[in-house]
């Protein structure tokens, strides 16, 4: 039996000897015929594929801002970088830096900024072709590119200002660098060439990591490849080169911005929390990370990956499947095993996709559940699965499986076409910057524009979606109220214990339907320091100065109100196992005051975007309500966009001067 030999042009590809000679007609199987057919037509097929990609990208092009608001933050960081030279520290700084060039030229204009993403997607498709051409079987290359060219989930990012399109581009640049610099040149090279290629690789790795924190997974993939191939010198050199490049970058960053922290330090710390938005819940333990890995695997593989291939219909409540998840894992692992010997390029591709997905599954909160978070791995994961079936069917015993490659490709292609056609049809219904938006969002965006146009230039408006307001307000300053800061009940109880007679805790329910005399009402409001939620029961706490206690107690007792006057009496309530939340009105107000906030935009943004059921995202409204409990006249209405019965958005002014701007900030730490 003849032995396999190494393709001299591309040493990463192992070619059977039988295929290097002139095969007889009888020896030609389906895959050989497909490869021969595509080999002769690759030079013009790529332009057809690019044309299809461009055409569908245009038909899916969305000139509006995404309502999630995350994409708009990249524009904010780009604007801050170009205008204030502020380092875009959160997430990945490289994309906002690149985006800032276009912000400088076009300003806060969505269409030019979105066109940049289209260019990156087109660049990704072309470099994908360049990277894999002649390095993998042409049938695998053409099939994968055709499926990607009509995939609406990928092409969606060709008209968004998220960093997914840029990451795809930078990722394929890294792949091309690794293929040409290492797999193509596994023979000995000079020391100078070795240092040069490792430095180029290190720069490519750092660029990917600076685009998205998950890009550090590529470092694992590179080291994993060298380790599994037994290339010990490359491991040493690559670690040294990456360390040098990282130190140089950190040094430059420190000199320019006095920022010596690692990029992922702030976000990475939050990702380690059990609840990203609630640090008080503590850090995740080993069992928690295992649970994350398993749950996210099912979410992103059996739900999102399969639906992105058009093999599942996307619905509001989609189930997950352990069976499908295990099958995808088996296909991927099988591909790594078989391509380890058959094709080093595909083997590295599998490592790159696998490292990205595994790291993502470990750090992502399961409640996020967004297909966007695995988009960078989708093209490679698709290629990996096709590769397994391809190489398995090339084995004589499994030759009948060869028909599965074109059948699966055709199925995914036409299913993707169907999904994309539906998306195109929906997109054509949209016209103008408010097209397709429900009244709650129209009013919110119009209110943002009104605030930017009509309020004083130094006005700062607090709102729920500051990044979106920033874009529609053409770069005006908005302040985000993204969540309610809850405070430690332990600290509150300790402070009460130290000064036991100073606090009084009242149940709101006791005041229902009762008329208070003005003096008592004023005393209760003036001395309020906190609002405490214990399950469904709401309390408010007053702190009474020593000189006022006698008169305060007299008024309260005269009115016949019950109250808790000692920390010891409060503790049994807190030990009932109910959900406890503590808020300080003065701290909430001071947070706005310290940020220079002058106005607040309050809206009726729906929790369920498809239903007007009265359920809204009420973070801002609750924030205001806690402040208003102590300062009833603090807010005055300035403008309203939309009718009262049609989900209006309202702009109010904060009247600090009515209360003399004397806001006492309680001890909360």
N, C-alpha and C positions, 0 to 999 in steps of 0.2 A: 504494500500500500504506500502511495506517495505521501511524503510529509508536506505539511503546510509550510510556506515560505513567507518572508516578510516583504511587503510591497516596498521597493527601494525608493520610490518617490515619496511615499508617505509611510514611514516605518510604524506608525500607530495602527495600521490596518494589516491584519493577517489575511492573506489570500490563499485559498486552496490551490495546489499545484494544477489540478485538473482544469481550473479556470484560467490559468496563465497560458495554456496551449490552445490550439484551435479546436474547440469542442465539436463533436459530431452533432448533427441535428437532434439525435436521440437524447443527448446529454443536456439539452437546453430545457430548463424548467421555467416555471412562471416568473420567478423572481429574476432570473437571468435575462429573460426576454424584456421584462419591465425596465431593468437597469440599462440594457442596451438601447431601448427606445428613448429613455430620458437622457442618457449620456449624450446622444446626438443633438438634443434639442435644448439643453440647459441654457445655452447662451441667449436664447430669446424667450424661454419660459420664464426666466426671472423678471423680465420686463412685463410680461403678461401678469405675473403674480403681483408685482408692484402696482400695476395699473388697477387691478382688482382691489388691492388694499386701499389705494388712494380714492377710488370711486366710492367704495362703501364707507370709508372714513368721512368723505364729504356728505354723503347721504345721512350719516349719523351725527354730523357735526352739530353740537349744541352750544350756542353762543351765550347761554345763561350761566350764572354762577351755580355751583352745586349747593343744594340746600343743607347739606351736612355742615358746611362751613369750614371743614378741614382744609380743603384746597385753597380757600381764600387766605388762610394763614401763611401760605407760601408767598403769596403776593405781598402781604404785610411785611414779612421778613425781607423780601427783596427790596421793597420800598425803604424800609429802615436801613438796609445795608447801603443802598446807593445814595440816600439823602443824608443819613446820619452816621454812616460807616459803623453801624451797630452789627456786631457779629451775630449771625443767625444760629444761636447755640442749640435750640431745641430741635429734636429729630436730626435731620441731616442738613448741614450748612451749604453743601456744594450746589444743590439745585437752586436755592434762593439766590446764591451768588451769580449763577448763570442767568437766571430769570431777571436779575436786577439790571442787566445790560439792556434788556428789552423794555423794562419799566422806565429806564432813563430815556429811551428813544420815543416810546409810544405813550408813556404815562400809565395810569390805572385804566387801561383799555383791554377788555377781556378778549376780544377776537384776536389781536396780534399775539397775545400771550398764549392763547390756546393753539394757534397755528404752530407755535414752537413745539408743542407736544406732538402735533401731526408730523412735523419734520423728524422728531426723535423716533416715532413709530416706524416711519418709512426707512429711516437709517437703520433701525433694528432689523427689519426684514431683509434689507440689502446685505448688511454685515453678517446676518445669520447664513445667508447664501454663500458669502465669501468664506466664512469660517468653516463651513461643513462641506463645501464643494470639493470633490475628489478625496475627501477624508472619510466620508461615509457613503454607503450605497445611494445612488442618485434617486432611487424610488423612495427611500425613506425621507430624503431631503425634500423632494417635490411634494410628496403627500403631506408632510408636516407644514410646509409653507402654504400650500393651498388651503388647508384647514385654518391656519392662523389668519390668512388674508380675508376670510369671510366671517370671522368670529367676532360677534358684536361686543362680547365682554372684554376682549383685548382692544378692539377699535374704539370702544367708549373712551379710553384714556388718550386717544388721539385728539380729543377736544376738551380736555380737562386740564386744570392746573395742579392736579396732584403730581407727585414725583414718580409715579409708576412708569410713565413713558420714558422719562429720563433714566430711571433705574434699568429698564430693559436695555436701553442703548448702552449704558456704561457696563452692564453685565456682559453683553455680547462683545464689547471691546476687550474685556478681561479674557473671555474665552478665546478670542482671536490671538491675543498676546500669548496665552498659555500654549495654544496649539502650535503656533509658529515658532515660539521661543524655546519650548521644552519637548513636546511630544515629537515634533518634526526633527528635533536635534538632540536625540538621546545619546548620540555618540559623544566622545570627549571633545570639548571645545577649549580654547585658550582661556587663561585666567581672566584676561581683560574682557573677553566676550561673555564669560560666565558672570562676572560682576555686573556687566552692562544689562544682561537679560534679567538678572535677579532684581536689579534696581527698577527696571521698567515694570516687572511684575509687581513689585512692592508698591509702586506709584499707582498702578491699576487697581490693586487691592484697596489701597487707602481711598482712592477716588470713589470706589463702590461703597466702602464703609461710610464715607462722608456724605453719600447720597441718602442712605437709609441705614439705621442702626443694625438691621438684620443683615446688612452687607458684610459684617464681620464673619458671618457663616462661611463666606468664600475662603477666608483664611483657613478654616477647618478643612474645607474641601481640598485645597491645594496641599496642605500638610498631609492630609489623609491619602492623597494620590501618591505623594513621594514615599510615604511610609509603606503603603501596600505594594509599591513597585520596588521597594528596597533601595531607594535612592537617598542614602543617608547624607551625602554631601549636599544635595539639594535642600534637604530639610534644614541643615545648619545654615547654609547660605541664605535661604529664604527668610528664616527667622531673623538673622542678622540684618538683612536688607530692609525688611519691614520695620524692624526696631529703629534703624537709622532714619528711615523716611518719616516714621511716626515722631521721633524725637525732634527732627528738623521742623516738622509741621507744628508741633506743640510749642517749640521755641519761637517760631514766627508768630504764632497766635498770641503768645504771651507778650511779645514785644509790641504788637500792634494793638491788642485789646486788653492786655493785662489779665488774660484768661488762661490759666494753666490747667483747668479741669478737663477731664476726658469727656468726649462728646456724649457718651451714653450714660454718664454718671447720674444725672438728674432723672432722666426718663427711666434708665435702667433700674434705679432704686425703686421707683414706683411700680415697675413691672414685676418686681419681686414681692409686692404686697399681695395679700389674699384678695383685697379689693383695691383696685387701682385708685379709686376716688375716695377711699376711706382708710387712710394710713393707720387709724386707731385699731383696725381689725387685726393688725400685726402682719408679720412676714409669712410667706407660704413655706410649709415644711415639705419634706421629701415626698410624703404620701400625696400632698396636694399637687406637686408638680407631676407626679405619675398620673393623677386623675386628669390634670390639664392635658397631658399628652394624649391620653386615651380619648377624652371627650372631644378635643380639637381635631384629632385624627378623623373621627366619625363625622364631625361637622364639615370640615373642609374637604375631605376626600369623597365620602358617600353622598354629601349634599351639594357642595359648591362645585367641586371639580367635575363631577358627572353632569351636573346641570349646565356648566359652562361648555361642555362638549355637545350639548343639545340632546343628551340621552335621558334627561329628566326635565319635566316641566317645572318652571319656577313658580312657586305659590307662596302665599303669606306664611302658612304653617307647614313647613316641610319636615318630614321625618328623617331620621338618620338610620343607617344600616351597618351593623357590625360585619355582616357577610361581605358587602361591597367593599368596606374599608379593608378587611383582611385580604380580599382578592387583589386590590390595588397594591397593597404592601407586598404580596407574593410576586406579582408581576414586576414590581420595581426591584425587589431584591434579586429575583431571577435574572433580570436584565443586567444588574451589576455583576453577577456571577459569570454570565455568559460573555459579556463584553469585556471582562477582565482579560480574556484570552483573544477574543475575536476583534475588538476594536477599542483601542485606548482612548480615542476621542470621545466615543459614546460613554465609556466608563467614567471619564472625568465629568462629563455632562451629568451623568446620574449622581455622582458624588455632590456636585454643585447644587442640583435641585434637591437632593435628599437632605443636605446640611441645612439649606434654607428652610425647608419645611419642618424639619425636626426642631430647630431652634425656635421657629415661629410657634409651633404647637406647644412648646414648653413655656414661652413667655406671654403668649396672648391670653387675655381674659376670655373665657368661653362666652360670656354674654355679649362680646363685641360682634362675633358671628358675621363678618363681612367678607365677601369674596375678594374685595380689593386687596386684602392682606396677603393673599397667596398668588396674585396675578404674576409676579416676576418668575415664579416657578412653573407656571402652566405650560409654556412652550416646550421647556426641557422635559417636564414630566410626560407630556404627550409623546415626545420623541423617544423617551426611555421605554414606554410601554410598546410603541410600535417596534422598537428595536428588539425587544424580547421575543415577540411573535415572529419577527423576520428571521432572527438567527436560530430560534428553535426549529422553525419550519425548514431551515436549510440543512438540518440533520436528516439523514436518509429515513430514519424511523418515523419522523414526524413530518414528512414531506407533504402530506395531505393538508397540513395547516397553512401552506403557502397561500391558498385561496382566501384565508382569513385576513391577510394584510390588506388587499384591495377592497374586500367586502367591508371591513371595519372602517377603512378610510372613506369609502363612498358613503356609508351610513352616517358617519360623523360629519362629513362635508355637507350633505344635503340637510341633515338635521340642523346644523349650524346656519345654513342658508335660510331655512325656515324661520328660525329664531331671529336672525338678523333682519329678514324681510318684515317681520312683525314690528321690530324695533324701528325700522326705517319708516314704516307706515305711521307709527305713533309720533315719531319725530317730525314728520311733515305737517302734523296738525299744529305744531308750535310756531308762532311767529311773534317777533318782538321780544323785548327783554322781560315782559311779564307773561308771555305766552305759556299756556298750559299750567299756570299756577292757580292754586285755590285762593279764595279771598283773604284768608289769614296771612298768607305769604305776600300777596300783592300789597296789602295794607302795610305790612311790616317793612317791605322794601321801599314803598312810597314814603313812609314815615322817616326812614333813614335818609332818603334824598331830601325830604323837607328839612330835616334837622341840619344837614350839611349846608343847605342853601340859605336858611332863614335865621339860624341861631348865630350869636356872635362868634367870631373866629376863634376865640379862646375857650369856647364852650366845649366841655367834654361830656359825652352822653353815654350812660351805662345802659347795657342791653344784653340780651341772651345770646345773640349771634354777632359778636363784634367784627369778626372777619368779613362776614357778608355785608354788614352795614358799612364797613370800611371801603369795600369795592364799589357798592352802589352810591356811597357818599363821596366818591372820587378822592379817597385818601384822607378824609377828615378823621379826627380823633374820636374813637369809640372805646369804651371800657367794658370789658366782659364780666358779667355776673354769670359764671358757668355753674356754680354750685353754692350751696349754703354752708358756710363754715360752722360745723358743730364743735362744741367745746367739751372739755373733760369734766364729767360730773364729780370725779374724785377730787379734782382741784377745788371745785365749788364747795363740796362737803368739808374738805380740810380747812378752807378759809372760814367757813361758818363755824366749825368746831373751835377755831382759835378765838373767834369773837362771837360767842354763842348767842348773846342777846341782841345782836345787831340786825339779824335777818328775820323776816316773817314770810311764810309761804302761803299763798292763797289759791284756792281752787276756783277757776273761772266759772264753773257751773253754779257756784254759790251766788254769783252776781246776776244771774239771768233773771230778767224781768223786774229787777229792783231799781228804784230811783235813788241815786246817790246825791247827797248835798254837795254843792260845788267845792267846798273846802276839802272834804274827804276825797273827792274825785281828783283834785289837783295834787293832794298829798300822795295818793297811790301812784299817780303817773310820774310825779317828780322823783319819787324814791325807787321806782322800778329799776332793777339791775339785770334781771334774767327772766327768760321764759323756759319752763321745763315741761317736756312731754314724757309721760310715763304711760306707754301703751296709748289708749284713746283719751286719757285724762290729761288736761292741760292746766298747769299751774303758772303763776307768776310770783317772783320773789322781789321783795322790797328790802332795801338796806337802810336802816334808820340811824341817823347820827345821834349820839348820846343826848344832846340837848333837846332833841325833838321827840324822844321816845315816849315820854309821859303823855303829851298831847296826842300823839299818833295812836297809842294804845287806847286812850280814852275815846277817840272818835270811832275807832274800829269796833270796840266793845259796845259802844252806844248803838252802833248800826246793827249789831248782832251777828257779825261775820265770824265764821270759824277760821282758824289759821294754825299753821305749824310753826312753832317758835323755837325749835331746837333741832340741831343736826341729827341727834339721836332718834328723834321721831321721824325724820325723813328716811333714814337708812332702810327700815323695813319695806318702804314703798319701792326703793331702788333694787331690793333683793328679790322681788317677785318674779324675775326672769322676763319681764316685759321689755320691749324696745324703749330705750331711753335716749332722748335728744335734748341738748341744752343750747340755748342761743342767748347772746347778749345784745340787746338793741343798740347800746352805745358803741360796742365794738363793730357792729355792722355799719353803723353810720360813720364811724371814724375811718373805716376802710375806704368808704367813698370820699370822705373829706380829705384824707391824706393823698388820694389819687387825683384830687382836683376835680372830681365829678360835679357837674353843675345841673345836669338834667338826667332823666331816666326815660327810656323808651320801653313802654310796657305793651304787650301784644297778646293775641289769642291764638298762638301757634298750636296747632292740633297735635295731640299725642299720636293719634292714628291719622296720617295724612289723607286717607281716603274717606274719612267719616267726619261729619260735623255733629259730634255727640256731646259737646260741652266739656269734654276732657281735654285740657290744654297742658302744655309744658309751662308750669307755673313757678319756676325757680325765681324769676325776677319779682313776680307778684308776692310770693311768700317773703322774700327778702324785704320788700317794701312794707308788708303787713307787720312784720316784727318791729320795724323801726316806728311805724305809725302807732303801734300800741302805746309807746311811751311819748311820742311826739305827734299828736293827732293832726296838727296843722302844718306839718313839715312839707307836704307836697301840694303844689298848685298846678292845675291843668293849663297847658300852654296851647296844645293843638291836638286834634283827633283826625285820623285818616280812616274813613269808612264809617258806615252807619252803625248805630248801637246794636242792631240785630244782625249785623253782617261781619262779625269777627274783626272789630276795629283795632287799630294800633293807636296808642296815645302817648304823647310826650308831656312829661311833667317837669316842673322846676323844683329843685330842692331849696326850700326857704330856710337856710341855716340861720339867717339873721333873726328870725322870729324867736329863736331860742338862744340868742346871744352867742351862737357858735360855741357855747360852753358845754362841750360833750365830755362827760367823765368816762374814761376808759377803765373798766374793772380789771383786776388782776386775773389773767386767764392762764397763766403758766406757772 
